[in-house]
Amino acid sequence: MIERGKALPEFALDDAEGKRRTKEEFLGHWLVLYFYPKDNTSGCTNEAKSFAELYGEFLKHETAVVGVSPDDVKSHGKFSSKLELPFPLLSDPEHTLLESCGVWQTKKMYGREYMGVVRTTLLVDPKGVVRELWEKVKVTGHAAAVLKRLLEVQDI
C-alpha cells in the first residue's frame, strides 16, 4: 500500500471521454484521488455523489477530485453521465495504478477469494506527494472527512 510521504506513482489513464490523463496534469494543485471497486454499485454511487456534492468546496481550495476503478471508459461514461459527475473518472482495466498504489488486493466475500479494489482515498499535495490516505473507506461521511483534512493540511 502506498504510504504518506511517498510520491504518487506516474500514471497515464483514459477518462470517460477517452482523454489520456497523467500525474503531471495534476501537479501544482491538491488532488483527491479515490479508488473504488465498480461503477453503478450502491456504495460506489453514494461515494461519487458525496464527492460531487462537495466538489465546489474542493475547487475553492484548488483541489481536483478524480475517481479510479478498473471499469472501462464506456462504463465510466454512462456512470458519470447518469450521476452528472463534475470530475473525471479514470479507467484502469490493466490495474497499473491500482497495483502501484497497492489497492488491488485479495478480497473475501461469502468464503470466496477474488482480486478487487480496496476502497481507498489519497490526498496528494501540489508536489505529487501523498499527504494523507484512507484505507478500507466507509462511504458515509467520507467525502466530508477528506475535505476537513484538506483544510487542516492547507492550514485554513
Secondary structure, DSSP 8 states (H G I E B T S, - for coil): ---TTSB----EEEETTS-EEEHHHHTTSEEEEEE-S-TTSHHHHHHHHHHHHTHHHHHHTTEEEEEEESS-HHHHHHHHHHHT-SS-EEE-TT-HHHHHTT-EEEEEETTEEEEEE--EEEEE-TTSBEEEEE-S--STTHHHHHHHHHHHHTT-
